[in-house]
Amino acid sequence: MAESTSSAGGTSLEGERGKRPPPEGEPAAPASGVLDKLFGKRLLQAGRYLVSHKAWMKTVPTENCDVLMTFPDTTDDHTLLWLLNHIRVGIPELIVQVRHHRHTRAYAFFVTATYESLLRGADELGLRKAVKAEFGGGTRGFSCEEDFIYENVESELRFFTSQERQSIIRFWLQNLRAKQGEALHNVRFLEDQPIIPELAARGIIQQVFPVHEQRILNRLMKSWVQAVCENQPLDEICDYFGVKIAMYFAWLGFYTSAMVYPAVFGSVLYTFTEADQTSRDVSCVVFALFNVVWSTLFLEEWKRRGAELAYKWGTLDSPGEAVEEPRPQFRGIRRISPVTRAEEFYYPPWKRLLFQLLVSLPLCLTCLACVFLLMLGCFQLQELVLSVKGLPRLARFLPKVVLALLVSASAEGYKKLAIWLNDMENYRLESAYEKHLIIKVVLVSGGQQAGSKGSAWAQEGLLGTGQQGDCPGASFPQFQFVNSYLSLFYIGFYLKDMERLKELLLVLSLSQSLERQLRAVLVPLVALRFRLLLLSLRGRLLMARAKVWADGEPAGPRQGRQCGCAW
């Protein structure tokens, strides 16, 4: 619940924010004192829910909201009203509610749109929807002039999925553009520059993200997460998370199923292989030939499966963006473009090249050298351990475990270094930024994986964005291959110790698998429990303050904004 709300007009925001507490020493209005006592009694009655952190897990989801835009607690009235007015004038289709969070002192815009507005937005976006069978079936771009030919267009609840609603609203917000000479505080916009991405890059807008629907999440929890030995509900995943996320999980399920064949064949081959060296060599050759045939069939079958899903979800022949917008984080000197004659930011390429040669390249090479020296140090530690007589058998695995832990612990540092280098190079387009970031992560993270099993680096997408695509780092296959498998090649071809190679593969595979599971499951769980604990402590403090208010003893002068409670 929020007391401070307004429509896209934004008129009630000033009134709500103007309600400041009375100066110290002046008596408060009688009505306010009554409300304080009543509010305090309500909090006392709800105290048992505030104390337990489990109660926070059963919160009521926000209604009538598709996209949430939050602001730092230091945001002033002028900024909120300026942006609210621009949204009202530039995107009249949107419905915006302004709400204030009592505990964090932060404001947020709760954004949604009516069904008729979403239909017009789908027409602008070219959203592909299913066509009724009597009109030819299949999918085609939505058109308001022929809306009667689309399936379920008569139902407001069934025609648009939550992901499609949020995509339309996101399209509108990203296309809110500034006029010539507009400025907000120290932010001066270029003509036709997107406003919201620029404000987000400057930190004026804290974040913009879609809101979950608990009803659909509960259904996916039962049909997807908790289901055992059942097919993934790919259509439901696509409807809720989008095509990119659904395509990723479709590939993951297909790959997992396909791995059954080499696993079964390898197990049978291992069972019937005799102990002599000739039999082992023949088995290795047979298994290698099987893998060649299997990988070829796997790729061809996935091409067919991927094309089938792309056609079903309406993305098989989707055109790419004709013009790519500059990154909001791109900075440079203002100039008149020699092509478009419009004002733009310009960053000299020689500065970027100079930074790459003098900073980026030496740092990447230094990181690779450090990882190589770290690997040699762990190998020397293993030689020292093996030279000591009487140690238990498990002690010989200690250096390998240390190597795996050091590599995993340094991964985040290397990743942050690659992001910082990429930010300093100041790329204009998002595609160029991602391309060079992938290359850096392949070089640096690939190098820091120099003790790992050489698993290929995969792009890490937010579930909200789920970016996928061709990896530009593939243009450096030799460098990536050598650095990813450095420790394995060192043991296998330089030391020629097969037993040691097997042990290293086993330890690194198990340790990295365990580390990924801990990071994916345990860390988010601990972070959630910690946040709920903080909320419970705030609830206890609020209960104590309410008890003092109910007894008629104000707990000191109330400071800060008093307009609104928790969202």
ABEGO torsion letter per residue (X at the ends): XBABBBBAAGAAAAAAAABBBBBBGBBBBAAAAAAAAAAAAAAAAAAAAAABAAAAAABBBBBGBABBBBBBAABBAAAAAAAAAAAAAABAABBBBBBBBAAAGBBBBBBBBBAAAAAAAAAAAGBBBBBBAAAGEEBBBBBAAAAAABBGAABAAAABBAAAAAAAAAAAAAABBBBBGBBBEABBBBBGBBAAAAAAAAGABABBBBBBBAAAAAAAAAAAAABBGBBBBAAAAAAAAEAAAAAAAAAAAAAAAAAAAAAAAAAAAAAABBABAAAAAAAAAAAAAAAAAAAAAAAAAAAAAAAAAAAAAGAAABBBBABBBBBAABBEBBBBBAAAGBBBBBBBAAAAAAAAAAAAAAAAAAAAAAAAAAAAAAAAAAAAAAABBGBBAAAAAAAAAAAAAAAAAAAAAAAAAAAAAAAAAGBABAAAAAAAAAAAAAAAAAAAAAABAGBBBBBBBBAAAGBBEBBAAAABAAAAAAAAAAAAAAAAAAAGBAAAAAAAAAAAAAAAAAAAAAAAAAAAAAAAAAAAAAAAAAAAAAAAAAAAAAAGBBBEBBBEBABEBBX
